């Protein structure tokens, strides 16, 4: 990145701005020609280089195109904000109609609402589609098609600003290309910082949380790197063409500062690649912040004093970053002014369940997460954790489930209480009655947040399907708890009629993690007249089995010679699948743990709720499932779920728009995305398509939460 692309003149920027029109044409400046110049003469070569680098006009034009870049960015943000606002109005309208006892409140009725639903459905079919590499390229995460199209549009827009009307004749042709590329590179710095802040202005306007904007942050940085390459490359070629490279490097310090800035920018982009981030995320964060400050310093030294207008694109991101950090620091101090003590319990499956009370965090959206730090297990380390609890559940406490991997999370698991009956009161009465008088170890917990929770209000949909894999259930369970709390605390009717909760686990014993929470939510929803189905699919493998495998196959490594597989109980082919055996609902915690591996289970082919509409609309027989004492309101199935059948059931029974949420491994998220796209396209949702019963096909909203 060479400074001469940003300006090389003794003129004051204010004077030049007053004397030149912002949209001036390149032809207003005399054409610089090398004819008659003796480049072996150092004086003539220096004079020619000075004229070549004199960009009194080019810096003004470059500044103009930098502003046009921001006009485009602001326009896109404004459109996204408008769509987000219209979507919010639609959901609020449904809630009001349901409260007034209107029939089918989630179905669009007015001309505008039908037009808007058609527009949204068409956009979703494009945006949701996702491709995922396989084999050795599995680490490379391909964003959904909607994100790819947005990034391609962004790149095309920046390149158009670089090359449109930028054909300066004469010796300054390459200089003009380099100048504009430099301006477009530095103009993107405020956007980079805006996209990464946790208290995100763009996110608040558009309805996207900061972690969803992170992919835009990374790719806009790569576009910035491309502009830096063009900036340096074009100018270097322009010098080399006339044999002036050595003269420029020996008489000007801006090439060296430009190389320094470029090297740091290149490293920052390389270090954001998935292998580096996954190798050590803590190292990545620390070096990335330090690299950012180094990059800013290098750019400040690189920019010449004559191009003062370019410095605004450095001062603004510095100010944004400082304000965000200051706000987060104040929020952090306020949140942790009164220390939280966390109770940590080691659960089966290599996870820990954490429960704590924080006086400052009393309200949060379902699906929100915090960065939790436990100094005893890592002084400078924190981990993102989704709160499976809601402000009205668990006596207002925050409850998390963390999967143990290595380092910080593993140390937490090793230091946790090993008893699953550790003191985790669910009410003030329990905590004071002495019935759980066991003394357990607690740990200091520091919290940063809450953040996230950017999904639409699932109470505003007619039918809801929540799918999760492993510890991704913390996100979907928070949505389920939110729905249950809302129907339990108010007499107002909500649009939601049906809820299907799907959880994929490796071992059926994992149901003990959240059996109490699921049971409580089920009872509340069922009491409110909402059809509820709880399905637990036991895969018995670290990853989902390949599509097409026999769903009866467990895939586990249990020694069958020692007796039946303890991972999951599969109904025998010859057994009467309609038989239902009684279950003692009063099974205690210790009895549950022994029961989950026992052969005694409840065999049932029916739903875990009275979802008669599901059975009527089902075109293929439901796989045989079992009820188990560990979670009596759920039906346990062997093998991976049939995502297409599950989503088809939801859409076929919907009397309005359906809402789907998924949180789990990449394979699960990708399959859900592509299934929703396929079913929406087959049914021509909101485009005249009809369901099997002749009614109009309704839309389907999908929220995919990142999983770690």
N, C-alpha and C positions, 0 to 999 in steps of 0.2 A: 504494500500500500504506500504509494509515494505521495508526498505532500503536494507536489506540483500539480497533481490532479485536482487539488482542492483550492489552489490559488497560489500565484507567485508574482506578487506585485507590491510596490511600496504604497499604493493607493489605500486610503482608508475605506473600509467596507461601507460605512455610512455615505461617503461621497459617491462611491461607485453605484450604490443603490439609487441615489438621487439622480445620477446622470444617465442611467441606462434603463430602458424599459425591460420589465421582467420577462416579457415574451419576445425579446429582440431576436432577429434572425441572424444566423451565422454569417450571412453575406454582408452584414453591415461592417464587418471587420475586414481589412485588406487581406487578400490571400497571401500567405507566407510561402515563398518559393526558395528552394535551395540553389537555384540557378545563379551562377556567378560567385558563389561562396567557396572560398578555399579552406576546406576543413583541416588542412595540414597547418594552417595558420591559427595559432591558439587564440589570438584576439578575435578573428572572424568567427571561429568556432564558438567561442564564449558568447559573442554577440548574437549569433544565430540561436544558441541554446536558450538565451534569455528571452528572445522573441518567441521561441517555441513554447516556453513555459509560462509566458504571459497570458493568463486566462481571465483577464478582466471581464470578458464577455461570457466565457464558458462557465465561470463559477456562478454567475447570475442565472444562466440557463439551468445549470445543475441544481441550484437551490429551488428553482421553479419546479423542476421535475421531482425533487424530493417532497415538495408540498403536494404535488399531484398524487404521489404515492400515498400520502396521508389522507387526501380526499377520498381515495379509493378505499382505504382501510376503514375510515369513519363511515362511509356509505354502507359497507358490508355489515359493520357492527350495528348500524341503525336498522337495517333490514332484519337482522337476526333478533334485535330487541323488539321490533314490531311483531314478528312472528311469535316470539316468546310471550308477549303481552296478550296477543289474540288467543293463544293457547291457554293462558291463565284464565282469561275471561270465559272461555268455553268450559273449562273445568268448574269454575265457580258457578256458572249458570246451571250445570248439572246438579251441583250440590243444593242449590236453591230449589230447583224443580223437584228433586227428591224429597226435600223437607216439606214441600207443599203437596206431597203424595201424588205427583204426576206419574203417569205410566211411562215406562221406558225412558227415564231421564237421560240415559247415556246415548240415545239414538239422535242423530242430527235431523232436525225437522224443517227449519227455515231454509230459504233458498241460499242465503249466505253461508249458513252452517254446513249445508250439503256441499256447496262449492269449496269451502275451506277444507272439509273432510276429504274431498277428492284430491285437492292439491297436496295435502299432507300424505295421503295414502300413496300417491304417485312418487313423491319424494322419498318416502320410506323404502319403497321397493328398490330404489337405487342406493340409498344411503346404508341400509342394513347389510347388504351383501358383503361377504368377507372370504378371502382366500388365505389359506395357511400352508406354508411350505411343510414338507415332510422330510424324514431322514436326517441327514447331517445339517440341513439348513433349518431345522425346527426352531433354533434360537432366534431366527430372523422373523420378527413379528410384522406381518403385513397389516396395516390399518384397514378398517372397513372401506368399502368403495366410496362412500360419501366423503370420508376424510381424504382419500386419495384424490378425488375430483377437486376438493377444496384446495388441497396443496398444489395440484397441477395448475389450477386457475391462478393461485397466488404467484407461482413461479412464472407463468405466462404473462401475468400483469407486470411483474417487475422487469422481465426481459423486454416487453413491449416499451416500457418507459425508457429502457436503455437504448434501444435501437431506432425508435420512431423519430423521424426528422433529425437524424444525427449523422448526416453525411457531409461533414465539413470538407471543402476542397483544399488542396494544397498540402503542405507539410504538417499541418496541425490536425489532420484527419484522425490519426491514432490518439493524439492528445485529447481530442474532443470525446472520443469513446471512453478513454480512461477517466477523464474528469467526471463524466456523468455516472459512470460505474462507482466511483468513489463516493459521490454524494448519495447514491441509492444504497450503498452499503452502510454508511453511517446513519442514514435516515431510519434504518430498521432497528436501531438500538433501543429506542423507547418501547417499541412493540415487544421486543424480546423480554424486557423486564416486566411489562404489563402482563404478559402471558404466564409468567412463572410465579408471581406473587400469590401467596395463599389467601390474602384478603384482596380478591381479584375484582377490579371494576368491570372488566369485560365479562367475567363470569356472572356477576350480579345482574348485568343488563341482559345478557343472552340466555341465562339459565343454565350455564355450564360451569361445573366446579373446576377448581384449579388443576386437579389431576387430569381432567379431560382435555384441558388446554395445553397440557405438557407436550403432547405430540406436535402441536402447532409451534410451540416454542423451539423444539429441536429442529424442525424442518425449516422454519424461518431463519434459524441460525445457519443452516446449510445453504440457504439461498444467499444469505449475507456473505458466507464464505465464497460462493461463486462470484458475487459482485467484486469481492476483494481480489480474487484471481484475475478477473477481467481488468480491474483497475490497474493492477501491477503489470499484467501481461501486455495490455495495449500500450502503456507508456514505455515499458522496456523495449518493445518492438520499435516504437517511434524513435527512441534514442539510438538503438542499434542500427536502424536503417541509415542514419547519417553518421555513424561512428562516434556518437557522443556519450555512450554508456559510461566509459571510464571517467570522462570529464564530469558528468553529473554526479557520480558516486564520490569523486574526490573533492568536489566543491560544495556539496550539499549534504546535510546530515539527515534529511528526510527519507531517503531510501533506506537507511539503516533502521530508523525508528519504524518505518513502514513494514520492513521485514520482521521486526520484533513483534509488532501487533499481529501480523499475519501468522507468524509461528504460534502465538498463543491462541489465536482464533482456530487454527487448524487443530491444535491439541484439544481444545475444548470440544470440538465437534467429534474428534476420534474417541475421546473418553466418554462420550454419551452413548456409544454403541453398546448394545445389550451385554456382550461378554464382559466388558469392563464394569458396568453397573452391577451385574450379578456377582462378579468376583468378590467385590467388597463395596457395599453401598455406602458405608460410613466414609471410607477413603474417597469414594467418588464425590460425595457432597463437599467434604473439606477442600479437596483440590479444585473443585469446580468454582467454589466461592473465591478462593485465592486467585485462581486463574482469571476470573472475571475482573477483579480489582487490578491485576497486572495488565489485562487487556485495555481497560479504561485509561490507565496511566500512559501506556504506550501510544494509544490513539491521541490523547491530549498533546503529547510531545510531537506527534506526527503532523497534526493539523497546523498549518501556517497561520500567523497572526492576521494575514490579509483576508483569510476566509473565515472571518469572525462568525458569520451566520451559521457555519457548520457546527459550531460549538454548542448550539442550543440542543442538538441531538445527543450531546454528551451530558450536559447539565440536567436535562429533563430526566433521563433514566437514573442518574445518580440521586436526584431528588425523590423520585418514585421509590427507589430501593430503600433509601434512608427512612422515608415516611412509613413504608410497610414494616421495616424492621423495628422502628420505634413503636408503632402501634402493636405489633406482635409482642414486643418486650413488655409493654404496659399490660397487655392482656395476660401475658404469662405470669407477671408478678401478681396481678389481681387474682388469677385463678389459683395460684399456689401460695397465696399469703397465709392461708390456713391449711397446713399440710394435710394431705390425704393419706390414710393408711389402707393399704391394699391387702386383702386376704387372697392368697393364691393356693389353688387346689390342683393337684396332679390328677388328671383324668386318663382313662384308657385311650389308647391310640396315639400317645405321644403329644398330648395337648395339655394346656393349663387353662383353668378357668379363674378369672380375676374378677374380684368384686370390691368396689370402693365407693365411698361417699365423698362428694366434693361440694362444699357450700356455695361455690361460685357458679357451678354448672348445674342449673336446675331446669333448663329448657333447651331442647335440641330437636332437630328434625329426624324422623326415622331414616336410617341409613347413614347417619353422620358418623364420623370417625375422629379420633384424637391421636396425637403422637404421645405415647405413654413412655415415661422414663422411670426406671426403678434403679436409683443410684447404687444400691447394694450389688446389683448384677452388671452394672456398666455405667460409669460416671458420666460419660459424654455420649451415651447411646440412647436412642429412642426408637420406638417401633409403631407404625400405624396400626390401629386396632379399631374395628367397627363396634359400636355399642349395640349389642343385641337387645338391650333393655330400652324402655321408653321412660319419659319423665314421670309417668303414672304407674309404672310397674316396679317391682323390686324395692318398694318403699323409697323411690327416687334415686336409688343407687345406680352406679354405672357398672355394667357387667360385660366382660369381654371373654373371648376364647382365642388363645394364641397357639398356633401349631409350632412345635419345636423343630427347628432345622439345625442350625449350628450357631455358635457364638452366643449372642445375647439371649435369644429365645431358648436355647438349650440350657443356659445357666439358670434362667427363670424356672424351667421345668424341674431341674435338679434341686433347686432350693424351695420348691413348693411343698405344702402339706400333702402327705401321701394319703390321708383319709378322705374319702369322698363324703363323709358326714361332718366335715369341718364346719365351723360356725359361719353359715351364710344365711342370716335371717331374711325372711321374706316379709316380715312385718315387725312393727315395734313390739307387739305383744309377744312374739316368739323370742325376741332378743332380750326381753326383761323377765320372761317366765322362768328362766333357769333350766328349761328342758334341753337346751343346747349349750350347757355350761362348759363344754370342752374348751380348754384354752388352746388357741392356735396362734401361730406366729404371723405377725403382720409386718408390712414393709412400707417404707416411705415411697410415695408415688407422686411424680410431677407430670402435669398434663399440659399439652399445647393444643388448643382447639376449643370447641369442636369445629370441624370443617366438613365439606361435602353435603350429602343429602340433596342433590340437585335433581332427583327424579321427580316426575309428575306425581300428583296426589292420587294414589291407587284407590282411594275411597270413591273417586269420581268415575270409575269404570264399572261396567255391568258385570263382567267376569274377570277374575284375576287368577293368574297362574304364577307361582313363585318357585323357581328352580334353582337348586344349589348343589354344589359338590364340595364335600369335606367341610373345612372351616368357612367356606363361602356362605354357609348357612347363617352366620351372624348377621349378614346383610338382609337376607330374605326373612329371617325370623324377626328382625326389627320392624319390617313392614307388616308382618303378620300381627305382631304385638300392637302396633299402632292401630291397625284396623279393629282389633279386638277391644282395645281400650276405648276407642271412639264410639263403637256401637254400645258399649256397656255403660258409658257415662252420660249418654244423651237419649232423649226420646225421639229426636229427629231421625227420620229415615235417611239412609245413605243410598246412593245409586248402586253400590255393589250388592249383587245377589249370590254370587258363587265364588268360592275360593278353592283352588287346588294347590296344595303345598307339596312340592316334590324335593326329596333330599337323596342324593347319591352318596353312599358311604362304602368304605372298604369292609367294615365289620359291623354286624348288627349291634355289638356292644357300644358303638359310638352314640347310639340313641340316648344313652344315659347322660350325655353332655347337657342336653336341653329338654329332657323328657318332661320336667315340671313346667317349663315355659310353654312348650307346645300344647300340653294338656290344658293348661289354664286358658290359652288363647282359643283353643278348640271349643271349650265349654262356653266362653263368652260369645263367640260367633254363632254357635249352634243355638244358644238361648235366644239370640236376636233373630232367628229365623233364616240365617244365611246358610246356604248349602256349603259344607266344608268337606274336603277330602284330603287326607294326609297320607302320602305315599313315601315309603322309604325303600330305596333300591340298593341292595347290597351287592357290590361288584366283586368283592374279594380280590381286588387287584389294585396296585398303586395308580394305574391309569385305567381309563375306560377300555373295555374290550372292543375289538374291531367291529365295525358295523357288519351285520350279517351273521355273527356268531349265534349259536343256539342260546336263547335267553335263559335256558335252564342250566347252562354251564356256569360253574362258579368261578373257575379260573384261579383258585387258590392253591396253595402248596401243602394243604393238610394231608396227613397220612391216613388215607381212607381205611387202611388195614386195621387201624386202632379203633374204628368205629365211625359213626356218621360225622360229616364235616360240621365243625362247630361254628363256622363263619356265618352260615345261613342255613335255614331249614327249607328244603324244597319239597313241595307236596308230591307224593308218589303218584304215578300215572294212574294206578288202579284205585286210588282212594276216592271216596265220595267228596268232590270238591265243594258241594253245597252244605256239607255238615258244619255246624258251628258248635263249638264246645264252650262251656261256661268258663269264665275267668274271674278270679278273685281280684277285685279292684283295690283291695287294701294291701297289696304287696308293698313291703317296705323297701327302703333303699338297698339294704344288704341282700334282701330276697330278690330284688330286681337283677342285681349283678349276677347272681347264680342262675336266675331264670333265663337270662339271655343266651346262655350256652346249653341250656337243657333242651331235650328233644321235645318236651311238652310245649305245644304252641297251639294257637287257635287257627284253624284252617278256614278261610273264607274267600269266596270269589266275589263278594259284594263290596261296595264302597264302604269307607269308614264313615260316611254320612248318608243321609237319605237323598242322595242325588239321583232321583229317578230319571231326570232328563238326560243324564250321562248315559245310562243304560239304554234308553230309547234310541239315542242318536249314534250309538257305537256301531260301526260297520264291521269291526273285527272283534272276536272274543277277547275279553280282558285276560291277561296272564293270571295264572293262579297265584294268589298271595296268601299270607298268613297274618293273623293277629298274634301279637306277642305281649307278655306281661310287662315288658320293659316300657312299652308305650301303647297302651290299649286302644287309643283313639286312631292309631295308624295301621295301615296295611303294609306288610313287608313283602317285597318281591326279590327274587334272585336275578342277578345280572343287571346289565345297564338298561336304562329306561328307553322305551320307544318314543323319542321326542316328537316325531310326527303324529303319532296317535294321541299323545297327551295334548298337544296344541290343537289338533283337529277337534278333540272333545270340547275344548274351551271355546273355540270359535263357532262350532255348530250349535252350541247351546246358548250363545250370547244373544241378547236382545238389545244390544248397543255395543259401543266400542269396548274391546277387551284390553287388559293391561298385563303385560308379561315382564317379569324381572328375572335376571339370571346372574349368578355370581359363582364362579368355579373355574376349573382348568380351561385353558384355551380351547381344547377340543369341544367341550360342552358349549361354551359361548358361541363358537363358530357354527356348530350344528344348529343351535337355536336360531341364530341370525338367519342362516340360509333356509331353514325350514319356514320361518315366518315369511320370508321373501317369496318362497315357492308357493305357499298356500295363499298368500295375498294375490299373487299373480294369477294363480289358477281360478280364483274366485272373482277376479276383477272387482276388488273391493271398492265400493263407492263409485264404480264406473259402469253400473248396470248389471253387474254379476248377481247371480241368485244362488242361494243355498239349496240343499236337497229338498227342503220343505217348501221351497218357492219364495221365501222371504229374501229381502235384499241382504247381500253380504256386508257385514260390518267391519270396521277398521280394527287394527291391532297395533297398539303402542308397545314398544320394546325398550327396556332399559337394561343395558349390560354394564355391570359393575366390575371394575378391575379386581383381580384376585392375586394375592401373594401369600 
